[in-house]
């Protein structure tokens, strides 16, 4: 366009162009803001629709998922099989009992040989340890009536400072070498509490004593509360697990742990929910997905940001003569399939609020058919494996943003001919 003598057209055109650009920028900004708003709204809607508040979990202590086996190395620490099997499976952790009675059998007398060997060989194998601290020696509760493993399974010490000294001494010795500590086991059962009525506040006193001792010596170690036994009882013999968890919150246990511990034995098929069990006239506790009820208790106590660890998970093969367990027994093939489905279900529905998932057991070679643990195990004796082991070893692993794909059982890695590379 020709310029007018006074330049009027140029000024008008420039203003017009500037206004057009401005409107376009405003329009584009509005679109961007609208998209951001829609995205945030969707995330808020998605979060509000999730009853387990997965997005509330920040900086979880364990990668989700973290794969572990419950091992039985104490009296067989020279045997490499459990560690080799763990590594072959692309599992990153083992859970091992570090029994107080074996390490300090008399007050002030410390025996470290087997504990040292387990820690050293796990490091050599590239496997991390979750140490369960439990099993008080008889000298720590001299007035308790009865015999351990006959009349009761475990009992708290008369003086909590004795347990605190044990926790302090062990954590100082292995500072930076044990990844996590589980403090006690199933305190909601009388048999694990010296045949006394289970009282959560008493357990919290023990938990606090041990927790403070470990944090003073190994502040980077992950602390996990005791796994609770799923049970429908609420009497002198047991406190129902959901009620006991609420009791723990009421007693202020959360300040002493980083992760909430639970147990998930295979009372049912994996996808069978507590709501379905209740509808069918069964207890909500008798489901693998009982942990969802416990997660909701965490949320109700404003603790949605905290991660949960499944410290025991498995399906039993128990025959009819084991009456306490035979009612939910499965075949070897079903055991394998259920464990596969359990990890798959957790990866799809429970991340990241479930981190550690521990399968029971890599069997103690001394267990016999008379031992209930024998029937939960995925190995049989020192050198034999059951179908479940091979399924778990070769299944896909989901760890944070990383996925280890399904592995052909005949591949070089599955046969142990080349190194594995576990998630964590």
DRENDO-1510 file (C-alpha; in Angstrom, 1 decimal, always signed):
<recs>
REC; n; res; u; v; w
REC; 1; UNK; +0.0; +0.0; +0.0 .
REC; 2; UNK; +1.3; +3.5; -0.9 .
REC; 3; UNK; +2.2; +5.7; +2.0 .
REC; 4; UNK; -0.1; +8.7; +2.5 .
REC; 5; UNK; +1.5; +12.0; +2.8 .
REC; 6; UNK; +0.8; +12.1; +6.6 .
REC; 7; UNK; +1.6; +8.4; +7.2 .
REC; 8; UNK; -1.9; +7.8; +8.6 .
REC; 9; UNK; -2.4; +4.4; +7.0 .
REC; 10; UNK; +0.9; +3.1; +8.4 .
REC; 11; UNK; -0.1; +4.1; +11.9 .
REC; 12; UNK; -3.6; +2.6; +11.6 .
REC; 13; UNK; -2.2; -0.6; +10.1 .
REC; 14; UNK; +0.4; -0.9; +12.8 .
REC; 15; UNK; -2.2; -0.4; +15.5 .
REC; 16; UNK; -4.5; -2.9; +13.8 .
REC; 17; UNK; -1.6; -5.5; +13.5 .
REC; 18; UNK; -0.7; -5.0; +17.1 .
REC; 19; UNK; -4.2; -5.5; +18.3 .
REC; 20; UNK; -4.5; -8.6; +16.1 .
REC; 21; UNK; -1.3; -10.0; +17.6 .
REC; 22; UNK; -2.4; -9.1; +21.1 .
REC; 23; UNK; -5.8; -10.8; +20.7 .
REC; 24; UNK; -4.0; -13.9; +19.3 .
REC; 25; UNK; -1.7; -14.0; +22.2 .
REC; 26; UNK; -4.5; -13.5; +24.7 .
REC; 27; UNK; -6.4; -16.3; +22.9 .
REC; 28; UNK; -3.4; -18.6; +22.9 .
REC; 29; UNK; -2.8; -17.9; +26.6 .
REC; 30; UNK; -6.4; -18.6; +27.3 .
REC; 31; UNK; -6.2; -21.9; +25.5 .
REC; 32; UNK; -3.0; -22.8; +27.5 .
REC; 33; UNK; -4.6; -21.8; +30.8 .
REC; 34; UNK; -7.7; -23.7; +29.9 .
REC; 35; UNK; -5.6; -26.8; +29.2 .
REC; 36; UNK; -3.7; -26.4; +32.4 .
REC; 37; UNK; -7.0; -26.0; +34.3 .
REC; 38; UNK; -8.4; -29.0; +32.6 .
REC; 39; UNK; -5.3; -31.0; +33.4 .
REC; 40; UNK; -5.3; -29.9; +37.1 .
REC; 41; UNK; -9.0; -30.5; +37.3 .
REC; 42; UNK; -8.6; -34.0; +35.9 .
REC; 43; UNK; -5.8; -34.8; +38.3 .
REC; 44; UNK; -7.9; -33.5; +41.2 .
REC; 45; UNK; -10.9; -35.5; +40.0 .
REC; 46; UNK; -8.7; -38.6; +39.5 .
REC; 47; UNK; -7.3; -38.1; +43.0 .
REC; 48; UNK; -10.7; -37.6; +44.5 .
REC; 49; UNK; -11.9; -40.8; +42.9 .
REC; 50; UNK; -9.0; -42.8; +44.3 .
REC; 51; UNK; -10.1; -44.1; +47.8 .
REC; 52; UNK; -6.4; -45.0; +48.6 .
REC; 53; UNK; -5.0; -41.5; +47.8 .
REC; 54; UNK; -2.0; -42.7; +45.9 .
REC; 55; UNK; -1.0; -39.2; +44.8 .
REC; 56; UNK; -0.5; -38.2; +48.5 .
REC; 57; UNK; +2.6; -40.4; +48.8 .
REC; 58; UNK; +5.7; -38.3; +48.3 .
REC; 59; UNK; +9.3; -39.4; +48.7 .
REC; 60; UNK; +8.4; -43.0; +49.5 .
REC; 61; UNK; +11.2; -44.9; +51.3 .
REC; 62; UNK; +10.9; -47.9; +49.1 .
REC; 63; UNK; +10.7; -48.0; +45.3 .
REC; 64; UNK; +7.2; -49.2; +44.4 .
REC; 65; UNK; +7.3; -52.0; +44.0 .
REC; 66; UNK; +10.3; -53.5; +45.9 .
REC; 67; UNK; +10.5; -57.3; +45.6 .
REC; 68; UNK; +11.7; -59.4; +48.6 .
REC; 69; UNK; +11.8; -63.0; +49.8 .
REC; 70; UNK; +11.6; -64.0; +53.4 .
REC; 71; UNK; +14.7; -66.1; +53.9 .
REC; 72; UNK; +15.9; -68.6; +56.5 .
REC; 73; UNK; +19.6; -68.1; +56.5 .
REC; 74; UNK; +20.4; -68.0; +60.3 .
REC; 75; UNK; +21.5; -71.6; +60.8 .
REC; 76; UNK; +22.5; -72.0; +57.2 .
REC; 77; UNK; +24.5; -68.9; +56.6 .
REC; 78; UNK; +27.1; -70.9; +54.7 .
REC; 79; UNK; +24.5; -71.8; +52.1 .
REC; 80; UNK; +24.4; -69.5; +49.2 .
REC; 81; UNK; +21.2; -70.8; +47.7 .
REC; 82; UNK; +18.8; -68.3; +49.2 .
REC; 83; UNK; +20.9; -65.3; +48.1 .
REC; 84; UNK; +21.6; -66.8; +44.7 .
REC; 85; UNK; +17.9; -67.6; +44.2 .
REC; 86; UNK; +17.0; -64.0; +45.2 .
REC; 87; UNK; +19.4; -62.5; +42.7 .
REC; 88; UNK; +18.3; -64.9; +40.0 .
REC; 89; UNK; +14.7; -63.8; +40.5 .
REC; 90; UNK; +15.6; -60.1; +40.0 .
REC; 91; UNK; +14.4; -59.5; +43.6 .
REC; 92; UNK; +16.4; -56.8; +45.4 .
REC; 93; UNK; +15.8; -57.6; +49.1 .
REC; 94; UNK; +15.6; -60.4; +51.6 .
REC; 95; UNK; +13.8; -60.2; +54.9 .
REC; 96; UNK; +15.7; -62.1; +57.6 .
REC; 97; UNK; +15.0; -62.6; +61.3 .
REC; 98; UNK; +17.9; -61.3; +63.5 .
REC; 99; UNK; +16.7; -63.0; +66.6 .
REC; 100; UNK; +17.7; -61.2; +69.8 .
REC; 101; UNK; +18.0; -64.6; +71.6 .
REC; 102; UNK; +20.6; -65.8; +69.2 .
REC; 103; UNK; +22.7; -62.6; +69.2 .
REC; 104; UNK; +22.6; -61.9; +73.0 .
REC; 105; UNK; +21.8; -65.3; +74.6 .
REC; 106; UNK; +22.9; -63.9; +78.0 .
REC; 107; UNK; +23.0; -60.3; +79.1 .
REC; 108; UNK; +26.1; -58.7; +77.7 .
REC; 109; UNK; +27.3; -61.8; +75.8 .
REC; 110; UNK; +27.2; -61.1; +72.1 .
REC; 111; UNK; +27.5; -63.7; +69.3 .
REC; 112; UNK; +28.0; -62.0; +66.0 .
REC; 113; UNK; +29.3; -64.8; +63.8 .
REC; 114; UNK; +26.1; -65.7; +61.9 .
REC; 115; UNK; +24.8; -62.1; +61.7 .
REC; 116; UNK; +28.2; -60.9; +60.3 .
REC; 117; UNK; +28.2; -63.7; +57.7 .
REC; 118; UNK; +24.7; -63.0; +56.5 .
REC; 119; UNK; +25.4; -59.3; +56.1 .
REC; 120; UNK; +28.7; -59.9; +54.4 .
REC; 121; UNK; +27.3; -62.4; +51.9 .
REC; 122; UNK; +24.2; -60.4; +51.1 .
REC; 123; UNK; +26.5; -57.5; +50.2 .
REC; 124; UNK; +28.6; -59.8; +48.1 .
REC; 125; UNK; +25.5; -61.0; +46.3 .
REC; 126; UNK; +24.2; -57.4; +45.8 .
REC; 127; UNK; +21.1; -58.1; +47.9 .
REC; 128; UNK; +19.7; -55.7; +50.5 .
REC; 129; UNK; +18.4; -56.7; +53.9 .
REC; 130; UNK; +15.3; -56.0; +55.8 .
REC; 131; UNK; +16.1; -57.2; +59.4 .
REC; 132; UNK; +13.3; -58.3; +61.6 .
REC; 133; UNK; +14.1; -57.6; +65.3 .
REC; 134; UNK; +12.2; -59.9; +67.6 .
REC; 135; UNK; +12.5; -63.1; +69.6 .
REC; 136; UNK; +13.5; -62.0; +73.1 .
REC; 137; UNK; +15.8; -64.2; +75.1 .
REC; 138; UNK; +14.5; -65.9; +78.2 .
REC; 139; UNK; +16.7; -63.8; +80.5 .
REC; 140; UNK; +14.9; -60.7; +79.3 .
REC; 141; UNK; +11.6; -61.8; +80.8 .
REC; 142; UNK; +12.5; -64.0; +83.8 .
REC; 143; UNK; +9.1; -64.1; +85.4 .
REC; 144; UNK; +7.2; -65.3; +82.3 .
REC; 145; UNK; +5.6; -68.6; +82.7 .
REC; 146; UNK; +6.0; -71.2; +80.0 .
REC; 147; UNK; +8.4; -72.3; +77.3 .
REC; 148; UNK; +9.1; -70.4; +74.1 .
REC; 149; UNK; +7.7; -72.1; +70.9 .
REC; 150; UNK; +5.6; -74.4; +73.0 .
REC; 151; UNK; +3.5; -72.1; +75.2 .
REC; 152; UNK; +4.1; -68.8; +73.3 .
REC; 153; UNK; +6.0; -67.6; +70.2 .
REC; 154; UNK; +7.6; -64.4; +71.5 .
REC; 155; UNK; +7.3; -62.1; +74.5 .
REC; 156; UNK; +8.4; -58.5; +75.2 .
REC; 157; UNK; +11.2; -57.9; +77.7 .
REC; 158; UNK; +10.5; -56.9; +81.3 .
REC; 159; UNK; +12.8; -53.9; +80.9 .
REC; 160; UNK; +12.4; -52.2; +77.6 .
REC; 161; UNK; +15.9; -50.7; +77.9 .
REC; 162; UNK; +17.3; -54.2; +77.3 .
REC; 163; UNK; +15.6; -54.3; +73.9 .
REC; 164; UNK; +16.7; -50.8; +73.3 .
REC; 165; UNK; +20.3; -51.8; +74.0 .
REC; 166; UNK; +20.0; -54.7; +71.5 .
REC; 167; UNK; +18.6; -52.4; +68.8 .
REC; 168; UNK; +21.3; -49.8; +69.5 .
REC; 169; UNK; +24.2; -52.3; +69.5 .
REC; 170; UNK; +23.0; -54.1; +66.3 .
REC; 171; UNK; +22.3; -50.9; +64.3 .
REC; 172; UNK; +25.7; -49.4; +65.3 .
REC; 173; UNK; +27.5; -52.5; +64.2 .
REC; 174; UNK; +25.8; -52.6; +60.8 .
REC; 175; UNK; +25.3; -48.9; +60.1 .
REC; 176; UNK; +24.7; -48.3; +56.4 .
REC; 177; UNK; +24.6; -52.0; +55.7 .
REC; 178; UNK; +21.1; -53.0; +56.6 .
REC; 179; UNK; +18.5; -51.2; +54.5 .
REC; 180; UNK; +15.5; -51.5; +56.8 .
REC; 181; UNK; +14.4; -52.8; +60.2 .
REC; 182; UNK; +11.0; -54.4; +61.0 .
REC; 183; UNK; +10.5; -53.9; +64.8 .
REC; 184; UNK; +8.7; -57.0; +66.2 .
REC; 185; UNK; +6.1; -59.2; +64.6 .
REC; 186; UNK; +2.3; -59.6; +64.9 .
REC; 187; UNK; +2.0; -57.9; +68.4 .
REC; 188; UNK; -1.8; -58.1; +67.9 .
REC; 189; UNK; -1.6; -61.8; +68.8 .
REC; 190; UNK; -1.3; -62.9; +72.4 .
REC; 191; UNK; +1.1; -65.7; +71.5 .
REC; 192; UNK; +3.5; -63.0; +70.2 .
REC; 193; UNK; +3.2; -60.9; +73.3 .
REC; 194; UNK; +4.0; -63.4; +76.1 .
REC; 195; UNK; +0.4; -64.7; +76.2 .
REC; 196; UNK; -0.8; -61.4; +77.5 .
REC; 197; UNK; -3.8; -59.6; +76.1 .
REC; 198; UNK; -2.5; -57.5; +73.1 .
REC; 199; UNK; -2.4; -53.8; +73.9 .
REC; 200; UNK; -1.2; -51.5; +71.2 .
REC; 201; UNK; +0.1; -48.8; +73.6 .
REC; 202; UNK; +2.5; -51.4; +75.2 .
REC; 203; UNK; +3.8; -52.2; +71.7 .
REC; 204; UNK; +4.3; -48.5; +71.0 .
REC; 205; UNK; +6.4; -48.2; +74.1 .
REC; 206; UNK; +8.7; -51.0; +72.8 .
REC; 207; UNK; +8.6; -49.6; +69.3 .
REC; 208; UNK; +9.7; -46.1; +70.5 .
REC; 209; UNK; +12.5; -47.5; +72.5 .
REC; 210; UNK; +14.0; -49.5; +69.6 .
REC; 211; UNK; +13.3; -46.7; +67.0 .
REC; 212; UNK; +15.1; -44.1; +69.0 .
REC; 213; UNK; +18.1; -46.4; +69.4 .
REC; 214; UNK; +18.3; -47.2; +65.7 .
REC; 215; UNK; +17.9; -43.6; +64.6 .
REC; 216; UNK; +20.7; -42.5; +66.9 .
REC; 217; UNK; +23.1; -44.9; +65.3 .
REC; 218; UNK; +21.8; -45.3; +61.7 .
REC; 219; UNK; +19.5; -42.5; +60.8 .
REC; 220; UNK; +19.3; -43.5; +57.2 .
REC; 221; UNK; +17.8; -46.9; +57.9 .
REC; 222; UNK; +14.1; -47.4; +57.1 .
REC; 223; UNK; +12.0; -48.3; +60.1 .
REC; 224; UNK; +8.9; -50.4; +59.7 .
REC; 225; UNK; +6.2; -51.2; +62.3 .
REC; 226; UNK; +5.5; -54.8; +63.0 .
REC; 227; UNK; +3.3; -56.7; +60.5 .
REC; 228; UNK; -0.1; -57.3; +61.9 .
REC; 229; UNK; -1.8; -60.7; +61.7 .
REC; 230; UNK; -5.1; -60.5; +59.8 .
REC; 231; UNK; -7.7; -61.9; +62.3 .
REC; 232; UNK; -11.4; -61.7; +63.1 .
REC; 233; UNK; -10.8; -62.3; +66.8 .
REC; 234; UNK; -11.1; -59.5; +69.3 .
REC; 235; UNK; -10.5; -61.1; +72.7 .
REC; 236; UNK; -7.7; -62.0; +75.1 .
REC; 237; UNK; -6.0; -64.1; +72.3 .
REC; 238; UNK; -6.0; -61.5; +69.6 .
REC; 239; UNK; -6.9; -57.9; +68.7 .
REC; 240; UNK; -8.5; -57.5; +65.3 .
REC; 241; UNK; -5.9; -56.1; +62.9 .
REC; 242; UNK; -8.0; -53.0; +61.8 .
REC; 243; UNK; -8.8; -52.2; +65.4 .
REC; 244; UNK; -5.2; -52.6; +66.5 .
REC; 245; UNK; -4.0; -50.3; +63.7 .
REC; 246; UNK; -6.4; -47.6; +64.9 .
REC; 247; UNK; -5.1; -48.2; +68.5 .
REC; 248; UNK; -1.6; -47.7; +67.2 .
REC; 249; UNK; -2.5; -44.3; +65.7 .
REC; 250; UNK; -4.3; -43.4; +69.0 .
REC; 251; UNK; -1.0; -44.3; +70.8 .
REC; 252; UNK; +1.1; -42.1; +68.5 .
REC; 253; UNK; +3.1; -44.8; +66.8 .
REC; 254; UNK; +3.7; -42.9; +63.5 .
REC; 255; UNK; +6.4; -40.8; +64.9 .
REC; 256; UNK; +8.6; -43.9; +65.4 .
REC; 257; UNK; +8.4; -45.4; +62.0 .
REC; 258; UNK; +8.8; -44.5; +58.3 .
REC; 259; UNK; +6.6; -47.2; +56.9 .
REC; 260; UNK; +3.5; -49.0; +58.2 .
REC; 261; UNK; +3.9; -52.8; +58.2 .
REC; 262; UNK; +1.1; -55.3; +57.3 .
REC; 263; UNK; +0.7; -59.0; +56.5 .
REC; 264; UNK; -1.3; -60.3; +53.5 .
REC; 265; UNK; -1.6; -64.1; +53.7 .
REC; 266; UNK; -3.6; -65.7; +50.9 .
REC; 267; UNK; -6.9; -66.4; +52.4 .
REC; 268; UNK; -8.6; -65.9; +49.1 .
REC; 269; UNK; -8.2; -65.3; +45.4 .
REC; 270; UNK; -6.3; -62.1; +44.7 .
REC; 271; UNK; -9.2; -60.1; +43.2 .
REC; 272; UNK; -11.7; -61.1; +46.0 .
REC; 273; UNK; -12.4; -57.9; +47.9 .
REC; 274; UNK; -13.3; -57.3; +51.6 .
REC; 275; UNK; -16.7; -56.0; +50.5 .
REC; 276; UNK; -17.3; -59.3; +48.6 .
REC; 277; UNK; -16.2; -61.3; +51.6 .
REC; 278; UNK; -18.6; -59.4; +53.9 .
REC; 279; UNK; -21.4; -59.8; +51.4 .
REC; 280; UNK; -20.7; -63.6; +51.4 .
REC; 281; UNK; -20.9; -63.8; +55.2 .
REC; 282; UNK; -17.1; -64.1; +55.6 .
REC; 283; UNK; -14.8; -61.8; +57.6 .
REC; 284; UNK; -13.3; -58.9; +55.8 .
REC; 285; UNK; -9.9; -59.9; +57.3 .
REC; 286; UNK; -9.9; -63.2; +55.3 .
REC; 287; UNK; -8.9; -61.6; +52.0 .
REC; 288; UNK; -5.6; -60.8; +50.4 .
REC; 289; UNK; -7.0; -57.3; +49.8 .
REC; 290; UNK; -7.5; -56.7; +53.5 .
REC; 291; UNK; -4.6; -54.3; +53.2 .
REC; 292; UNK; -7.0; -51.9; +51.4 .
REC; 293; UNK; -9.1; -51.7; +54.6 .
REC; 294; UNK; -5.9; -50.8; +56.6 .
REC; 295; UNK; -4.9; -48.2; +54.0 .
REC; 296; UNK; -8.2; -46.5; +54.5 .
REC; 297; UNK; -7.5; -46.3; +58.3 .
REC; 298; UNK; -4.2; -44.6; +57.5 .
REC; 299; UNK; -6.1; -42.1; +55.4 .
REC; 300; UNK; -8.7; -41.5; +58.1 .
REC; 301; UNK; -5.8; -40.6; +60.4 .
REC; 302; UNK; -4.4; -38.0; +58.0 .
REC; 303; UNK; -1.5; -40.4; +57.1 .
REC; 304; UNK; -2.1; -40.8; +53.4 .
REC; 305; UNK; +1.4; -39.6; +52.6 .
REC; 306; UNK; +3.0; -42.7; +54.3 .
REC; 307; UNK; +3.9; -45.9; +52.5 .
REC; 308; UNK; +2.9; -49.4; +53.5 .
REC; 309; UNK; +5.1; -52.5; +53.4 .
REC; 310; UNK; +3.7; -56.0; +53.0 .
REC; 311; UNK; +6.0; -58.0; +55.2 .
REC; 312; UNK; +4.5; -61.4; +54.7 .
REC; 313; UNK; +2.5; -62.7; +51.7 .
REC; 314; UNK; +1.8; -66.2; +50.5 .
REC; 315; UNK; -0.5; -69.1; +49.9 .
REC; 316; UNK; -0.3; -72.4; +51.7 .
REC; 317; UNK; -0.3; -75.9; +50.4 .
REC; 318; UNK; -1.2; -77.4; +53.8 .
REC; 319; UNK; -2.8; -80.8; +53.7 .
REC; 320; UNK; -6.0; -81.7; +55.7 .
REC; 321; UNK; -4.1; -82.7; +58.9 .
REC; 322; UNK; -3.0; -79.0; +59.3 .
REC; 323; UNK; -6.6; -78.0; +60.2 .
REC; 324; UNK; -5.7; -74.4; +61.1 .
REC; 325; UNK; -4.5; -73.8; +57.5 .
REC; 326; UNK; -6.0; -76.5; +55.3 .
REC; 327; UNK; -9.3; -74.5; +54.9 .
REC; 328; UNK; -7.6; -72.0; +52.6 .
REC; 329; UNK; -5.0; -74.3; +51.0 .
REC; 330; UNK; -4.3; -74.4; +47.3 .
REC; 331; UNK; -2.4; -76.5; +44.8 .
REC; 332; UNK; +1.2; -75.8; +43.8 .
REC; 333; UNK; +0.0; -74.4; +40.4 .
REC; 334; UNK; -2.6; -72.2; +42.2 .
REC; 335; UNK; +0.1; -71.0; +44.6 .
REC; 336; UNK; +2.2; -69.9; +41.7 .
REC; 337; UNK; -0.7; -68.2; +39.9 .
REC; 338; UNK; -1.9; -66.4; +43.0 .
REC; 339; UNK; +1.5; -65.0; +43.8 .
REC; 340; UNK; +1.9; -63.8; +40.2 .
REC; 341; UNK; -1.5; -62.2; +40.3 .
REC; 342; UNK; -0.7; -60.6; +43.7 .
REC; 343; UNK; +2.3; -58.7; +42.4 .
REC; 344; UNK; +0.4; -57.8; +39.2 .
REC; 345; UNK; -2.6; -56.5; +41.1 .
REC; 346; UNK; -0.3; -54.4; +43.4 .
REC; 347; UNK; +1.5; -53.0; +40.4 .
REC; 348; UNK; -1.7; -51.9; +38.8 .
REC; 349; UNK; -3.7; -50.7; +41.8 .
REC; 350; UNK; -1.5; -50.1; +44.9 .
REC; 351; UNK; +1.5; -48.1; +43.7 .
REC; 352; UNK; +3.1; -46.1; +45.2 .
REC; 353; UNK; +1.4; -46.6; +48.6 .
REC; 354; UNK; +2.6; -50.1; +48.7 .
REC; 355; UNK; +6.4; -50.3; +48.4 .
REC; 356; UNK; +8.0; -53.5; +49.8 .
REC; 357; UNK; +6.2; -56.8; +49.0 .
REC; 358; UNK; +7.7; -59.9; +50.7 .
REC; 359; UNK; +6.9; -63.4; +49.6 .
REC; 360; UNK; +7.1; -66.2; +52.2 .
REC; 361; UNK; +9.3; -68.3; +52.3 .
REC; 362; UNK; +12.6; -69.5; +50.9 .
REC; 363; UNK; +12.4; -72.5; +53.2 .
REC; 364; UNK; +14.6; -73.5; +56.1 .
REC; 365; UNK; +16.1; -76.8; +55.0 .
REC; 366; UNK; +15.3; -78.2; +58.4 .
REC; 367; UNK; +11.6; -77.6; +58.1 .
REC; 368; UNK; +9.5; -80.7; +57.7 .
REC; 369; UNK; +5.9; -81.4; +56.8 .
REC; 370; UNK; +5.0; -80.9; +60.5 .
REC; 371; UNK; +5.9; -77.2; +60.2 .
REC; 372; UNK; +3.3; -74.8; +58.9 .
REC; 373; UNK; +6.0; -72.7; +57.2 .
REC; 374; UNK; +7.0; -75.6; +55.0 .
REC; 375; UNK; +3.6; -75.5; +53.2 .
REC; 376; UNK; +3.8; -71.7; +52.6 .
REC; 377; UNK; +7.3; -72.0; +51.1 .
REC; 378; UNK; +8.1; -71.6; +47.4 .
REC; 379; UNK; +11.2; -73.9; +47.8 .
REC; 380; UNK; +11.4; -77.3; +49.3 .
REC; 381; UNK; +14.5; -78.1; +51.3 .
REC; 382; UNK; +18.0; -76.8; +50.5 .
REC; 383; UNK; +18.1; -77.5; +46.8 .
REC; 384; UNK; +14.6; -77.8; +45.4 .
REC; 385; UNK; +12.1; -75.2; +44.1 .
REC; 386; UNK; +8.4; -75.3; +43.7 .
REC; 387; UNK; +6.6; -73.9; +40.6 .
REC; 388; UNK; +5.9; -70.6; +42.3 .
REC; 389; UNK; +9.6; -69.8; +42.5 .
REC; 390; UNK; +10.0; -70.1; +38.7 .
REC; 391; UNK; +6.9; -68.0; +38.0 .
REC; 392; UNK; +8.1; -65.3; +40.4 .
REC; 393; UNK; +11.7; -65.4; +39.0 .
REC; 394; UNK; +10.6; -64.8; +35.4 .
REC; 395; UNK; +7.5; -62.6; +35.8 .
REC; 396; UNK; +7.7; -58.9; +34.9 .
REC; 397; UNK; +8.9; -56.5; +37.6 .
REC; 398; UNK; +7.5; -53.0; +38.0 .
REC; 399; UNK; +9.7; -50.7; +40.0 .
REC; 400; UNK; +9.0; -47.0; +39.8 .
REC; 401; UNK; +9.5; -46.0; +36.2 .
REC; 402; UNK; +11.4; -49.1; +35.3 .
REC; 403; UNK; +9.9; -52.3; +34.0 .
REC; 404; UNK; +11.8; -55.6; +33.8 .
REC; 405; UNK; +9.9; -57.6; +31.1 .
REC; 406; UNK; +8.8; -61.2; +31.3 .
REC; 407; UNK; +11.8; -63.5; +30.9 .
REC; 408; UNK; +11.8; -66.8; +29.0 .
REC; 409; UNK; +12.5; -69.6; +31.5 .
REC; 410; UNK; +15.0; -71.0; +29.0 .
REC; 411; UNK; +16.9; -67.8; +28.5 .
REC; 412; UNK; +20.6; -67.5; +29.6 .
REC; 413; UNK; +19.6; -65.1; +32.4 .
REC; 414; UNK; +16.9; -67.3; +33.7 .
REC; 415; UNK; +19.3; -70.2; +33.8 .
REC; 416; UNK; +21.9; -68.1; +35.7 .
REC; 417; UNK; +24.4; -68.0; +32.9 .
REC; 418; UNK; +24.6; -64.2; +32.7 .
REC; 419; UNK; +24.2; -61.6; +35.5 .
REC; 420; UNK; +20.8; -60.2; +36.5 .
REC; 421; UNK; +20.1; -56.5; +37.1 .
REC; 422; UNK; +17.4; -56.1; +39.8 .
REC; 423; UNK; +15.3; -52.9; +40.1 .
REC; 424; UNK; +16.7; -51.5; +43.3 .
</recs>
